[in-house]
Amino acid sequence: MPRILIATGLILLFAGLCWPLLSRLPLGRLPGDILIQRHNFTFYLPITTYALVSIIFSFIACIIRR
């Protein structure tokens, strides 16, 4: 458990330091993300972004476990 917490903290620290670069990526605007805008209503469901982030985190967890 301590290794997982340390790894999570390091990943969050790294993401925070790289945020200016990460904010330029098209995450949240990928094909497959659903955006419905009406007059007084906006619905956003980033399906593709969720899938991509899940794959990346699964890959990182697989590497950490080894």
ABEGO torsion letter per residue (X at the ends): XAAAAAAAAAAAAAAAAAAAAAAABABGABBGBBBBBBAABBBBBBAAAAAAAAAAAAAAAAAAAX
